[in-house]
Amino acid sequence: MDPMALILISAFLGIGALIFGVGNILHGRRATQAESRLAAFTNAGTPNTNQIADDIVRDGLTSASGIIGKLLGRFKNLPMFFQQAESPLRIEPFILLCAGTAAGGGLIAALIRSPAALIPLAAIGGFGCPWIWMWWRRRSRFKKFESQLSGALELLARALRSGHSLSSGLTVVASEMPEPISVEFRKVHEEQNLGISMDQALKNLLKRMPNLDLQFFVIAVCIQRQCGGDLAAILNKISGLVRERFKILGQVRALTGEGRISGIVLMALPPALFVAVYYLNPEYVMILFEREEGRKMLFATGFLQVLGALCIKKIIDIKV
């Protein structure tokens, strides 16, 4: 076997062992967090009410400790991103997974004897794959919530008309509707049972699910609780508005489908042609990496690709 391949395999195994060891160390540190939370619920100490509420609002997957936690402490929105995506992984194992995929991408690029300049790009691509997966989970969850919101508001309005309170109406939605809207409304009900006001619980819901239609609902409930009024009638009107907006949004997406397909083709064509030409005639492509003019052309091409993608997105992204 090629000595370079042996070195690369050894380096990959060493990185894997390092990741496994760091993961075990960080896993042991989570026991203290679990014990402190258990002590707070059993009134073993004198916990702060706001601190307990924050622990309930944040899911267990959003906690971060140790070296990675300190590094991620600067990214305040990262825990909310994981919570919105309903990630099955905590932040620390996810970062370790990204490191493993980055090492795997660089190793694969080296084993297939790619140019030296492409190995770091392959590692960056491997590091970004878990993030793309997480972003896709978050986006898919937002779309499901948006499509279920109108039916949930109608169900809540019928529960109010039948004599239920707003809190029990949230329980009806949580028990009758599918995920993810049932999970989110159940969290609102649980937060209220733990002493958080209804207004604050709904605002927390809006932070987890930043949706314009949901914002209408939260504002309407907050105003009704302060000024009074027929909340069931208000919810019916908001539900009708949501249905109309959803219908118009579907028409807009159908009309802009050609633009989205064109953007995908235009963005995928240059990399596909680059890979094809590289395997057909590697010497012809290596000029871009060996000469200074070629490297400048690659940089300009990448910049123009990103700029073109932003322009296409701006054109087809019509707000309703």
N, C-alpha and C positions, 0 to 999 in steps of 0.2 A: 504494500500500500504506500501511497505517496506520503513522505514525511510531513508535508504541509497539511495533508488531510488528518493525520494523526494528531498534530498539534491543535488543529481546529476542534476536533472531537474532544480532546482533553480539556480545552478551554471551555467548551460547552458544558461538559460534565461538571467542571469546577464551578461554573456560574450556577448551574442547577443545584448543586450541593449548598452553595452560599445562600441562594434564595430559600431553600428548604430550612436551613438553620435559622435564618432571620425570621422566617414565618413562625417557627416553633417558639422563638424567644418572645415575639410579639403576642402570640397566642397565650402565653403564660401571664402576660401583664393584664389581660382582660379580666382575670378573676377578681382583681380588686375593684374594677368598675361594677361588676355584677354584685359584689358584696355590698358596695356603697348604695346601689340602687335598692337592693333588698332591705337594707337597714332603713332607708327612707320610707319605704312602703309600710314597714312594720313599726314605724315610729320609734326605732331604737335610738335615734338621735334627735336633734332639733333641726330638721331640714327646712330650707326655705321653700315656700310654696311655689314661687316662680321657677325655682330650680327643678322641682319635681315636674312642673308643667312642661318645662323645656325638654326634660328627659322623655316624657310621653310623646310630645310632638315629634321629636327626632326618633327615628327608628333605630334599632340596634345596629344596623349596618352602617350608620353614618358616624360611628365613633371612631376616633383615630388616636393612637398613642405611640409613644416611642419616637424614634428618629423620623420615621415617615410622617407621623402625626405632626411633629414640629415643622417639617417642610411644607405639609399641606395646610398648616394653620394660616398661611397667608392667602389661601384660596377659600374665602369664607362661603362662597356659593357652591363649592364642590359637594358638601354633604347633602344639600338640597337637591342637587343634580342627581345623586344616587337615589335619594328618596323618591324623586319624581319618576325615575326609571324603574322603581321597585326592584333594585338590583339584588340578585341572590348572593352577591359577594359583598363583604365589607371593603372599605377603602384600601386597607393595607394589603389584603390578598390580591385585590385587583391591580394595585401598582406592581406587586411582585409578578403577577401574570403578564402585565405589559412588559416588564423587564425580560421575562422568559421568552415571550414572542419576539421581542426585539433581538435577543441573542439568537433565537432560531432563524429569524429572517436573515440576519447577517451570515450565519453558518451555512444556510442553504445557498445564498448568493456566492459564498466562497467555494462551496463544494462543486457548483456547476461552472466554476471558473469564469465568473462574471468580471468585468473590469473593476479595478480597485476603487474607482470613483463611485460605482454602483453599490458597493457593499454597505457604506453608511446609509444610502437611500433605502436599501432593503431593510436595514435595521430600523430606520425611522418608520417605514411602512408597517413592519411587524409590530412596533410599539403602538401605532395608531389603530390597528385592527380591533383590539378590545374596546377602544373608545368609540369607534364607529358602531360596533355592536351595541354599546350602552346608549349611544345617541339614538339608534334605531328603536330600541326598547322604549325610550322616553317619548319619542315622537309617536310611536304606535299607541302608547297608552294615552297620550293627549287626544289623539283622534278618536279612540274608543269613548273616552269620557265626553268629548264634544257631541258625538252621535247619541249618547245616552241621556244627555242633560235634559232635553225637552220632555222625554217620557218621565224622568224622575220628578220634574217640576209639576207635571200633571198629576202624578201619583201623590205628591205631597199636598197639592191643592185639594184633591178628593179626600185625603185623610183629614185635612183641616175642616172640610165641610161636614164630615161625619162625626165631628166632635173631638178629634184628637188635638193635643197640643202640638206646638212646633217640635218639641223634643221627641215626643212619641211618633210624630210624622217622619222625622229623620230615621227612627228605628224601622218604620215600615219600609222606607226606601232601601235601607241597608239590608233588610231581609228579603225583599221582593226583586230588587234589581240585580243584574249580573255585575261582575267586576269590570272595570275598576271603580265605578261610581259607588257601588255598595261599600267598598272598603273605605273610600274617602268619607262618605256620610257616616259610617260607623265610627271613624276617628273623631268626627265632630261631636257625636253623641257621647263618646267616652271622655273626651276632654271636658264637656260640660258636666258630666257626672263627677269629675275630679275637682270641680270648683272653678273652672275657667268660664267666664261669661260667654253667652251665646254669640255676642258680637265679635269677641276675640277669637272664638273657635272658628267662626265663619271666615274671618280674616286669615287665620292660619290655613284654612282650606284654599283660599284664593292664592296664598303664597305657594302652596304645593301644586295647584292647578291654575296657572295664569291663563285664564280664558275670559274673553270679553263678555260672553253671555253669562258666565258665572258671576262676573263682577256686577252685572245688572241685578242678579238675584241677591247678592250679599248687600248691595246698597239698599235695595227695596226692603229687605228684612230689617236692617239697622234703622232705617227711617220709620218703618211701621212700629217698631218696638218703642221708639221715642214719641211719635206723634199719633199712633193709632191708625185704624183703617181696616178694610177688608183684605187681609193678606191672601186669602184664597183667590179672590178676583185678580189681585195683582199678579199672582203666580201664573194664572191662566193667560193673562196678557203677555207676560214674559215668555211663557212657553210657546205661544203663537208666534211671537217675534223671533224666537230661536229657530222655529221650524222654517219660517220664511227666509231667514238669513242662511240657514243650512241649504235650502233649496236653491237660492241664488248662487251660493258658493259652489254647489255642484255644477250648475250651468257654466260658471266662469271657468272651472277646472276643465270641463269638456271643451270649451272654446280655446283654451290655452294649451291643450294637450299636444298639438303639433309643435308649438314652441318648446315645450319641455323635451320632446323627443329629439328635436333638432339640437337643443343644447347638449343632450347626452351624447349624441353622435359626434358633434364638433369637439367635445371635451375628450372623448375616448379615442378619436381617430389619430391624433399625433402620437400618443404613447404606443398604440397598437402598431403603427407604421414603424416607429423606432425599433420595437422588438423584432418585427419581421425583417427589417433591413439588417439588424445586427446579426441575426442567425443566417441570413443569406450572404452577407459580405461584411464580416466584423471589421476588417481593415478600413473600410469606407466610413464606418461610424466612429472608430477610435480617434479620428482626426478631431472630433469635437471635444475629446477629453485630453488629448496630448498637446494641443495648441491653445495659446491664450485667447485667440479670437473665437475658437470653438467653445471654450468655457463661457465666454461672454454671451455667445449666442444661446447657449443652454439656459443661462440665467435669465436672459431677456425673454426666451420662449416660455419659461415657467411663470414669469411675472405676467406676461400677456395672457397666458392660459387662465390664471387666477382672475385677472381683470375682466376677461371675456365672460367667465362664469358668473361673476358678480353682476355684470351688465345684463346678461340673459335672465338671471334670477330677478333683477329689478323690473325687467319688462313683463315677465309672466306672473310675478307675484302681485296680484290685484287684491287689495283689501276690500272686504264687503262689510 
